[in-house]
Each structure stands twice: as structure tokens, then as C-alpha cells.
Amino acid sequence: MSKRKNHSPEFKAKVALEALKGERTVAELASQFGVHPTMIHSWKLALLEGASGVFERGGNKTPEIDEEQVKELHAKIGELAVANDFLSRKLKPWTGK
């Protein structure tokens, strides 16, 4: 029994673009790249469906900021700063600084 191959996204894009060009048949591409013709069809379809996302405005969207999480993190930073200050004052007699 053979093991499934995991192809890189770059490889899939290359094969799908070749299929979109239409210069060779899917059977020729399948034998050239060593993949099943059904896979080429599915990669081609995925490329066509996802291509519109490339041209959307704000392609590099900024991540949404969760205000509640920011407040929790600021509170945690404050707690840690207080604990750090407390411990540094308590360790002064032993470190001599």
C-alpha cells in the first residue's frame, strides 16, 4: 500500500496555473507532475475560487483588537510589575545592592 503524498502549496499553485493555461491536457500534466488528474481539477477549482481574494482591498488586514483581552493583559502586567518591585526590595539585604 502506498503512502499519500503531501504537496506544497507552491507545487499545487504551479500545477493549477499550468492547467489554467490550457497548453497541455490534464492527462499530460498528470503524467508530467506525477499526480492524479482529479487532483489537478480540484487544485484548479480551488485556485479559481480563491483568486478573487487576492484583489480584495486591504489584503493585509490588521488583526482585530479585543479590548477585553487588552485590559486583562494590562492588569496582569501591573500585577507582575508590583510583584517584581516587591521581590527586588526584599532581596536587597541578600544581594547588597
DRENPA-3360 file (N, C-alpha, C; in nm, 2 decimals, always signed):
BEGIN
1 = MSKRKNHS = +0.08/-0.12/+0.00/+0.00/+0.00/+0.00/+0.09/+0.12/+0.00 ~ +0.06/+0.22/-0.08/+0.14/+0.34/-0.09/+0.09/+0.45/+0.00 ~ +0.19/+0.53/+0.04/+0.16/+0.64/+0.13/+0.11/+0.76/+0.06 ~ +0.02/+0.84/+0.11/-0.02/+0.96/+0.05/+0.09/+1.06/+0.04 ~ +0.09/+1.14/-0.07/+0.19/+1.24/-0.08/+0.13/+1.38/-0.03 ~ +0.21/+1.45/+0.04/+0.17/+1.59/+0.07/+0.25/+1.69/-0.01 ~ +0.17/+1.76/-0.10/+0.23/+1.85/-0.19/+0.23/+1.99/-0.13 ~ +0.33/+2.07/-0.16/+0.34/+2.20/-0.10/+0.24/+2.29/-0.18;
9 = PEFKAKVA = +0.20/+2.40/-0.11/+0.11/+2.49/-0.18/+0.17/+2.55/-0.30 ~ +0.30/+2.57/-0.31/+0.37/+2.62/-0.43/+0.36/+2.53/-0.54 ~ +0.37/+2.40/-0.51/+0.36/+2.30/-0.62/+0.22/+2.29/-0.67 ~ +0.12/+2.30/-0.58/-0.02/+2.29/-0.62/-0.05/+2.41/-0.71 ~ +0.00/+2.53/-0.67/-0.03/+2.65/-0.75/+0.03/+2.64/-0.89 ~ +0.16/+2.59/-0.89/+0.22/+2.57/-1.02/+0.15/+2.48/-1.11 ~ +0.10/+2.37/-1.06/+0.02/+2.27/-1.14/-0.11/+2.33/-1.19 ~ -0.18/+2.40/-1.09/-0.31/+2.46/-1.13/-0.29/+2.57/-1.23;
17 = LEALKGER = -0.19/+2.65/-1.22/-0.16/+2.75/-1.33/-0.13/+2.69/-1.46 ~ -0.06/+2.58/-1.46/-0.03/+2.51/-1.59/-0.17/+2.46/-1.65 ~ -0.25/+2.41/-1.56/-0.38/+2.36/-1.61/-0.47/+2.48/-1.66 ~ -0.46/+2.59/-1.60/-0.54/+2.71/-1.65/-0.49/+2.76/-1.78 ~ -0.36/+2.75/-1.80/-0.30/+2.80/-1.93/-0.37/+2.72/-2.05 ~ -0.39/+2.59/-2.03/-0.46/+2.52/-2.13/-0.37/+2.47/-2.25 ~ -0.24/+2.49/-2.23/-0.15/+2.45/-2.34/-0.13/+2.30/-2.35 ~ -0.15/+2.22/-2.24/-0.15/+2.08/-2.24/-0.27/+2.02/-2.17;
25 = TVAELASQ = -0.30/+1.90/-2.20/-0.42/+1.84/-2.14/-0.39/+1.81/-1.99 ~ -0.50/+1.78/-1.92/-0.48/+1.74/-1.78/-0.41/+1.61/-1.77 ~ -0.44/+1.52/-1.86/-0.37/+1.39/-1.86/-0.22/+1.41/-1.88 ~ -0.18/+1.50/-1.97/-0.03/+1.53/-1.99/+0.03/+1.59/-1.86 ~ -0.04/+1.68/-1.80/+0.01/+1.74/-1.68/+0.02/+1.64/-1.57 ~ -0.08/+1.55/-1.56/-0.08/+1.45/-1.46/+0.04/+1.36/-1.47 ~ +0.08/+1.32/-1.59/+0.19/+1.23/-1.61/+0.32/+1.31/-1.59 ~ +0.32/+1.44/-1.63/+0.44/+1.52/-1.61/+0.47/+1.55/-1.46;
33 = FGVHPTMI = +0.37/+1.58/-1.38/+0.39/+1.61/-1.24/+0.37/+1.50/-1.15 ~ +0.32/+1.38/-1.20/+0.31/+1.26/-1.11/+0.19/+1.27/-1.02 ~ +0.08/+1.34/-1.06/-0.04/+1.35/-0.97/-0.16/+1.30/-1.05 ~ -0.26/+1.27/-0.98/-0.38/+1.22/-1.04/-0.46/+1.34/-1.11 ~ -0.52/+1.31/-1.22/-0.59/+1.42/-1.29/-0.70/+1.48/-1.21 ~ -0.77/+1.40/-1.12/-0.87/+1.46/-1.03/-0.81/+1.56/-0.94 ~ -0.69/+1.54/-0.89/-0.62/+1.64/-0.80/-0.60/+1.77/-0.88 ~ -0.56/+1.76/-1.00/-0.53/+1.88/-1.08/-0.66/+1.96/-1.10;
41 = HSWKLALL = -0.77/+1.89/-1.12/-0.90/+1.96/-1.14/-0.94/+2.03/-1.01 ~ -0.92/+1.96/-0.89/-0.96/+2.02/-0.77/-0.87/+2.14/-0.73 ~ -0.74/+2.13/-0.76/-0.65/+2.24/-0.74/-0.68/+2.36/-0.83 ~ -0.72/+2.33/-0.95/-0.76/+2.44/-1.05/-0.88/+2.51/-1.00 ~ -0.98/+2.43/-0.95/-1.10/+2.49/-0.90/-1.07/+2.57/-0.77 ~ -0.99/+2.52/-0.68/-0.95/+2.60/-0.56/-0.88/+2.73/-0.60 ~ -0.80/+2.72/-0.70/-0.73/+2.85/-0.74/-0.83/+2.95/-0.80 ~ -0.92/+2.90/-0.88/-1.02/+2.99/-0.94/-1.11/+3.05/-0.83;
49 = EGASGVFE = -1.15/+2.97/-0.73/-1.24/+3.02/-0.62/-1.16/+3.12/-0.53 ~ -1.04/+3.10/-0.51/-0.96/+3.18/-0.42/-0.89/+3.30/-0.48 ~ -0.90/+3.31/-0.61/-0.83/+3.41/-0.68/-0.88/+3.55/-0.65 ~ -1.01/+3.56/-0.63/-1.08/+3.69/-0.60/-1.02/+3.75/-0.47 ~ -0.98/+3.67/-0.38/-0.93/+3.72/-0.25/-0.80/+3.79/-0.27 ~ -0.73/+3.77/-0.37/-0.60/+3.84/-0.40/-0.62/+3.98/-0.43 ~ -0.74/+4.02/-0.49/-0.76/+4.15/-0.53/-0.85/+4.23/-0.44 ~ -0.88/+4.18/-0.32/-0.97/+4.25/-0.23/-0.89/+4.37/-0.17;
57 = RGGNKTPE = -0.96/+4.47/-0.14/-0.90/+4.59/-0.08/-0.86/+4.55/+0.06 ~ -0.74/+4.61/+0.10/-0.69/+4.57/+0.24/-0.66/+4.43/+0.25 ~ -0.58/+4.38/+0.15/-0.54/+4.24/+0.15/-0.47/+4.20/+0.28 ~ -0.39/+4.29/+0.33/-0.32/+4.26/+0.46/-0.40/+4.33/+0.57 ~ -0.51/+4.27/+0.61/-0.60/+4.33/+0.71/-0.53/+4.33/+0.84 ~ -0.55/+4.43/+0.92/-0.50/+4.44/+1.05/-0.58/+4.35/+1.14 ~ -0.52/+4.29/+1.23/-0.59/+4.20/+1.32/-0.68/+4.28/+1.41 ~ -0.80/+4.22/+1.44/-0.89/+4.28/+1.53/-0.84/+4.28/+1.67;
65 = IDEEQVKE = -0.86/+4.39/+1.74/-0.81/+4.40/+1.88/-0.92/+4.38/+1.97 ~ -0.91/+4.28/+2.06/-1.01/+4.25/+2.16/-0.98/+4.34/+2.28 ~ -1.06/+4.44/+2.31/-1.04/+4.54/+2.41/-1.04/+4.47/+2.55 ~ -1.13/+4.37/+2.57/-1.13/+4.30/+2.70/-1.00/+4.23/+2.73 ~ -0.95/+4.16/+2.63/-0.82/+4.09/+2.64/-0.71/+4.19/+2.67 ~ -0.71/+4.31/+2.60/-0.61/+4.41/+2.63/-0.61/+4.46/+2.77 ~ -0.73/+4.48/+2.82/-0.75/+4.52/+2.96/-0.69/+4.41/+3.06 ~ -0.72/+4.29/+3.03/-0.67/+4.18/+3.12/-0.52/+4.17/+3.11;
73 = LHAKIGEL = -0.46/+4.19/+3.00/-0.32/+4.19/+2.98/-0.25/+4.30/+3.06 ~ -0.31/+4.42/+3.05/-0.26/+4.54/+3.12/-0.27/+4.52/+3.27 ~ -0.37/+4.46/+3.32/-0.39/+4.43/+3.46/-0.28/+4.33/+3.50 ~ -0.26/+4.23/+3.42/-0.15/+4.13/+3.45/-0.02/+4.19/+3.45 ~ +0.01/+4.28/+3.36/+0.14/+4.35/+3.36/+0.16/+4.43/+3.49 ~ +0.05/+4.50/+3.53/+0.06/+4.57/+3.65/+0.09/+4.48/+3.77 ~ +0.02/+4.37/+3.78/+0.04/+4.28/+3.89/+0.19/+4.23/+3.89 ~ +0.24/+4.19/+3.78/+0.38/+4.14/+3.77/+0.48/+4.25/+3.80;
81 = AVANDFLS = +0.45/+4.38/+3.76/+0.54/+4.49/+3.79/+0.54/+4.51/+3.94 ~ +0.43/+4.50/+4.01/+0.42/+4.52/+4.16/+0.50/+4.40/+4.23 ~ +0.48/+4.28/+4.18/+0.54/+4.17/+4.24/+0.69/+4.18/+4.22 ~ +0.74/+4.22/+4.10/+0.88/+4.23/+4.07/+0.94/+4.34/+4.16 ~ +0.87/+4.45/+4.18/+0.92/+4.56/+4.26/+0.94/+4.51/+4.41 ~ +0.83/+4.44/+4.46/+0.83/+4.39/+4.59/+0.95/+4.29/+4.61 ~ +0.97/+4.20/+4.52/+1.07/+4.10/+4.54/+1.21/+4.16/+4.53 ~ +1.23/+4.26/+4.44/+1.36/+4.33/+4.43/+1.39/+4.40/+4.56;
89 = RKLKPWTG = +1.29/+4.46/+4.63/+1.31/+4.53/+4.76/+1.35/+4.43/+4.87 ~ +1.28/+4.31/+4.87/+1.31/+4.21/+4.97/+1.44/+4.14/+4.95 ~ +1.49/+4.14/+4.83/+1.62/+4.07/+4.80/+1.74/+4.16/+4.83 ~ +1.72/+4.29/+4.84/+1.83/+4.38/+4.86/+1.92/+4.35/+4.98 ~ +1.87/+4.30/+5.09/+1.96/+4.27/+5.20/+2.06/+4.15/+5.17 ~ +2.02/+4.06/+5.08/+2.10/+3.95/+5.05/+2.19/+3.98/+4.93 ~ +2.15/+4.07/+4.85/+2.24/+4.09/+4.73/+2.34/+4.21/+4.76 ~ +2.30/+4.30/+4.85/+2.39/+4.41/+4.88/+2.38/+4.52/+4.79;
97 = K = +2.28/+4.53/+4.71/+2.27/+4.63/+4.61/+2.17/+4.74/+4.65;
% end
